[in-house]
Structures are given as structure tokens and as C-alpha cells.
Amino acid sequence: MPADHTLTIREPRRGAPNRGAWPRLSNRPGGWHVAGLLLPVAFLALIETLVRIHVVPEHLVPAPSSIVESLWNLGGARLGRHIGASSLRVLAGFSLGAALALLLGAAMGLSRRLDALLDPSFQALRAIPSLAWVPVLLLWMGIDESPKITLVAIGAFFPVHLSVVAGIRGVDRKLVELGEVNRLSRRALFTRVLLPASLPQIFTGLRTGLSLAWMFMVAAELIAATRGLGYLLSDGRETGRPDIVFGSILLLALLGKLSDSMLKTIEAHVLSWRDTRSDSTPRVSRAAP
């Protein structure tokens, strides 16, 4: 009589450790999110302590409390004008650069001829540093808002453009063939197959482009501005105020994080249809002893 090879899974005894299970903390990511928010606070508290006990020189790294006090002394209206000016420049430049990148990236992703024509030029322009654009834009556009917004748009354009082209080119061929079998038009094939399949990579490019938009904004304001966080940073450097310099950097980090979180929330809403590993909660597995 043949042996019965049926595997019987036994329930673990109460109180006994389940070796095949995921760690309990991994099922509750909320605690890790709280820890992630507390980590920079703990770092600032450490810097405060090191400065107060004279381990770190205050003229090189001011205490966070001194930075907050200096920003407070600037006045809410003045500080708000600097933050508002920089935020509006990033918003305008990122919107312009991302919109143009989405259009050209989609066209180049769908047309290999257009990609072969434009890609060498775009790759060469992408290698130009941000500061190299500043004198050219000042020469062409003057010193008003136009060169600043244009520089921010340049910074946002290239990562979004690359993500759109790579996202469309990386769509599974079987999905395209399925759309062709169902006799979808070119427009329907793009809107119902290519675009949804490439959206995750496009959003990654948008978030990268947004971070570069903040960086390019600082480069523009360091040279030709009378208002903005980049100007505030440059003014603190020229007047020997490290508290203002570090305060500007902290504000830039905070604004960059807030804008990225907003874009990440939009991404989660638009891509709510996904069923990926990162969207699922690990389940506790039951293993045979």
C-alpha cells in the first residue's frame, strides 16, 4: 500500500514561538512611521545638546534653538514673503517643466523616430549643471521672474521626461498585444493600456523632478533675487550669520518634504488600483513544525 504523503499542518502550541511567522512589528507600520518622524527631532536634540556642552562650536553649527529664535526675529511677514516667493517659483517652474516633459516624453515613447531625433540633444542638455544656465538665462531674460522660473522648469523637465519615455517603453508587450487583439484604437491603446501601466514610473520621475525643482530654485535665487529662501541663505552667508544659513536650509528641507508628501498622496490616490507587495500587509504564515 503506497505511503500517504499528505502534509499535515499543525497549529503551534499556545505560548510557543512561531518561527515561520513575520515579526509582529512588521504588521504594524504605523510605529515605524512615528519613529521616522521622531528621528530628525532626536537628531536636532542631539545637536542642541552637543552645542550647549561646547562639543560642537556654535559659530560652525548653531544650536537649533538659536536657529528658531533667529527665524522668529525675522518676523512672520518677512519670512512669509521669502517662503511664498520660493514656493511660487517652484510651483510655476515645476508645472511648466513637468507638463512639457509629459508631452514630449509621451511622443518620444510612442515614436522611435522622434526619440532617435531628439534624444541625443536632450541627453547633452541634461548634462549641463544648473549654475551654467544662470548667466545664459540672465543674458536672455533679464533679472525678473522669467529666468528663475525657466531654470526651475529645466530642472524639473529632464527626470520627468526620462521617466515617461522609460515607462512607456517598459510596458509589457503582452499587454500591448492584448489591446491590439481587442482592436483598440491608438488613442484607446494609449489611455487604457500604455498610460496606466507606465504611471508608477511616471510618478517616480515627478517626485524626482520636484526635488530637483527646489534645488534649481536655490541656484537661481543665489545669484539674481531680492526675495526667497535662496536669497535668505546667500544673505546669511555674506553677513556671517550661520543661524540664518542653517535656518534657510531647514526651511528648504521642510518645504521639500511637504511638497513631496503631497505628491505622494496624489500618487497613492491615482494608483489605488495597484495590487503590489508594497501595498499589501504581510500576513502571518503558518509553517509545519
For each residue, the residues with C-beta under 8 A, 3 or more apart:
1:
2:
3:
4:
5:
6:
7: 288
8: 288
9: 286 287 288
10: 288 289
11: 286
12: 16 17 18 286 289
13: 16
14:
15:
16: 12 13
17: 12
18: 12 21 284 286 287
19: 287
20: 285 286 287
21: 18 24 284 285 286 287
22: 26 27 282 283 284 285
23: 26
24: 21 27 28
25: 28 31 32
26: 22 23 29 282
27: 22 24 281 282 284
28: 24 25 31
29: 26 32 33
30: 33 34
31: 25 28 34 35
32: 25 29 35 36
33: 29 30 36 37
34: 30 31 37 38
35: 31 32 38 39
36: 32 33 39
37: 33 34 40 41
38: 34 35 41 42
39: 35 36 42 43
40: 37 43 44
41: 37 38 44 45
42: 38 39 45 46
43: 39 40 46 47
44: 40 41 47 48 64
45: 41 42 48 49 64
46: 42 43 49 50
47: 43 44 50 51 56 61 63 64
48: 44 45 51 52 63 64 65
49: 45 46 52 53
50: 46 47 53 55 56
51: 47 48 54 55 56 58 61 62 63
52: 48 49 63
53: 49 50
54: 51 57
55: 50 51
56: 47 50 51 60 61
57: 54 60 61
58: 51 61 62 63 66
59: 62 242
60: 56 57 242
61: 47 51 56 57 58 242 246
62: 51 58 59 66 67 70 242 243 246
63: 47 48 51 52 58 66 67
64: 44 45 47 48 67 68
65: 48 68 69
66: 58 62 63 69 70 243
67: 62 63 64 70 71 243 246 247 250
68: 64 65 71 72 247
69: 65 66 72 73 243
70: 62 66 67 73 74 241 243 244 247
71: 67 68 74 79 244 247 251
72: 68 69
73: 69 70
74: 70 71 78 79
75: 78 79
76: 79 80
77: 80 81
78: 74 75 81 82
79: 71 74 75 76 82 83
80: 76 77 83 84
81: 77 78 84 85 227
82: 78 79 85 86 227 228 229 231 232
83: 79 80 86 87 229 251 255
84: 80 81 87 88
85: 81 82 88 89 225 227 228
86: 82 83 89 90 217 221 228 229 230 252 255
87: 83 84 90 91 255
88: 84 85 91 92
89: 85 86 92 93 145 148 149 152 217 220 221 228
90: 86 87 93 94 152 210 213 214 217 259
91: 87 88 94 95
92: 88 89 95 96 149 152
93: 89 90 96 97 148 149 150 151 152 153 155 156 213 216 217
94: 90 91 97 98 152 153 156 209 210 213
95: 91 92 98 99
96: 92 93 99 100 149 153 156
97: 93 94 100 101 152 153 154 155 156 157 160 209 213
98: 94 95 101 102 156 157 160 206 209
99: 95 96 102 103
100: 96 97 103 104 153 157
101: 97 98 104 105 156 157 158 160 161 164 205 209
102: 98 99 105 106 160 164 202
103: 99 100 106 107
104: 100 101 107 108 118 161
105: 101 102 108 109 160 161 162 163 164 165 168
106: 102 103 109 110 164 168 190
107: 103 104 110 111 114
108: 104 105 111 114 115 118 119 161 165
109: 105 106 115 164 165 167 168 169 194 198
110: 106 107 168 190 194
111: 107 108 114 115
112: 115 116
113: 116 117
114: 107 108 111 117 118
115: 108 109 111 112 118 119 165
116: 112 113 119
117: 113 114
118: 104 108 114 115 121 122
119: 108 115 116 122 123
120: 123 124
121: 118 124 125
122: 118 119 125 126 158 161
123: 119 120 126 127
124: 120 121 127 128
125: 121 122 128 158
126: 122 123 158
127: 123 124
128: 124 125 132 133
129: 132 133
130: 133 134 151 154 155 215 216 219
131: 134 219
132: 128 129 135 136
133: 128 129 130 136 137 151 154
134: 130 131 137 138 147 151 219 220 223 224
135: 132 138 139
136: 132 133 139 140
137: 133 134 140 141 146 147 150 151
138: 134 135 141 142 143 147 223 224
139: 135 136
140: 136 137 147
141: 137 138 144 146 147 150
142: 138 146 147
143: 138 147 224
144: 141 147
145: 89 148 149
146: 137 141 142 149 150
147: 134 137 138 140 141 142 143 144 150 151 220 224
148: 89 93 145 151 152 217 220 221 224 225
149: 89 92 93 96 145 146 152 153
150: 93 137 141 146 147 153 154
151: 93 130 133 134 137 147 148 154 155 216 217 219 220
152: 89 90 92 93 94 97 148 149 155 156 213 216 217 220
153: 93 94 96 97 100 149 150 156 157
154: 97 130 133 150 151 157 158 216
155: 93 97 130 151 152 158 209 212 213 215 216 217
156: 93 94 96 97 98 101 152 153 159 160 209 210 212 213 216
157: 97 98 100 101 153 154 160 161 209
158: 101 122 125 126 154 155 161 162 209 212
159: 156 162 163 205 208 209 212
160: 97 98 101 102 105 156 157 163 164 202 205 206 208 209
161: 101 104 105 108 122 157 158 164 165 205
162: 105 158 159 165 166 205
163: 105 159 160 166 167 201 202 204 205 206 208
164: 101 102 105 106 109 160 161 167 168 198 202 205
165: 105 108 109 115 161 162 168 169
166: 162 163 169 170 201
167: 109 163 164 170 171 197 198 199 200 201 202 205
168: 105 106 109 110 164 165 171 194 198
169: 109 165 166
170: 166 167 198 201
171: 167 168 175 176 193 194 197 198
172: 175 176 197
173: 176 177
174: 177 178
175: 171 172 178 179 193 197
176: 171 172 173 179 180 189 193 194
177: 173 174 180 181
178: 174 175 181 182 193
179: 175 176 182 184 188 189 192 193
180: 176 177 183 184 189
181: 177 178
182: 178 179
183: 180
184: 179 180 188 189 192 193
185: 188 189
186: 189 190
187: 190 191
188: 179 184 185 191 192
189: 176 179 180 184 185 186 192 193 194
190: 106 110 186 187 193 194 195
191: 187 188 194 195
192: 179 184 188 189 195 196
193: 171 175 176 178 179 184 189 190 196 197
194: 109 110 168 171 176 189 190 191 197 198
195: 190 191 192 198 199
196: 192 193 199 273
197: 167 171 172 175 193 194
198: 109 164 167 168 170 171 194 195 201 202
199: 167 195 196 202 203 270 271
200: 167 203 204 271 274
201: 163 166 167 170 198 204 205
202: 102 160 163 164 167 198 199 205 206
203: 199 200 206 207 263 267 270 271
204: 163 200 201 207 208
205: 101 159 160 161 162 163 164 167 201 202 208 209
206: 98 160 163 202 203 209 210 263 267
207: 203 204 210 211 260 263 264 267
208: 159 160 163 204 205 211 212
209: 94 97 98 101 155 156 157 158 159 160 205 206 212 213
210: 90 94 156 206 207 213 214 256 259 260 263
211: 207 208 214 215 256 260
212: 155 156 158 159 208 209 215 216
213: 90 93 94 97 152 155 156 209 210 216 217
214: 90 210 211 217 218 252 255 256 259
215: 130 155 211 212 218 219
216: 93 130 151 152 154 155 156 212 213 219 220
217: 86 89 90 93 148 151 152 155 213 214 220 221 228 230
218: 214 215 221 222 229 230 233 252
219: 130 131 134 151 215 216 222 223 230
220: 89 134 147 148 151 152 216 217 223 224 225 230
221: 86 89 148 217 218 224 225 228 229 230 231 233 234
222: 218 219 225 230 231 233 234
223: 134 138 219 220
224: 134 138 143 147 148 220 221
225: 85 148 220 221 222 228 230 231
226: 231
227: 81 82 85 231
228: 82 85 86 89 217 221 225 231 232
229: 82 83 86 218 221 232 233 248 251 252 255
230: 86 217 218 219 220 221 222 225 233 234 248
231: 82 221 222 225 226 227 228 234 235
232: 82 228 229 235 236 244 247 248
233: 218 221 222 229 230 236 237 244 245 248 249 252
234: 221 222 230 231 237 238
235: 231 232 238 239 241 244
236: 232 233 239 241 242 243 244 245 247 248
237: 233 234 240 241 245
238: 234 235
239: 235 236 244
240: 237
241: 70 235 236 237 244 245
242: 59 60 61 62 236 245 246
243: 62 66 67 69 70 236 246 247
244: 70 71 232 233 235 236 239 241 247 248
245: 233 236 237 241 242 248 249
246: 61 62 67 242 243 249 250
247: 67 68 70 71 232 236 243 244 250 251
248: 229 230 232 233 236 244 245 251 252
249: 233 245 246 252 253
250: 67 246 247 253 254
251: 71 83 229 247 248 254 255
252: 86 214 218 229 233 248 249 255 256
253: 249 250 256 257
254: 250 251 257 258
255: 83 86 87 214 229 251 252 258 259
256: 210 211 214 252 253 259 260
257: 253 254 260 261
258: 254 255 261 262
259: 90 210 214 255 256 262 263
260: 207 210 211 256 257 263 264
261: 257 258 264 265
262: 258 259 265 266
263: 203 206 207 210 259 260 266 267
264: 207 260 261 267 268
265: 261 262 268 269
266: 262 263 269 270
267: 203 206 207 263 264 270 271
268: 264 265 271 272
269: 265 266 272
270: 199 203 266 267
271: 199 200 203 267 268 274
272: 268 269
273: 196
274: 200 271 279
275: 279 280
276: 279 280
277: 280
278:
279: 274 275 276
280: 275 276 277
281: 27
282: 22 26 27
283: 22
284: 18 21 22 27
285: 20 21 22
286: 9 11 12 18 20 21
287: 9 18 19 20 21
288: 7 8 9 10
289: 10 12
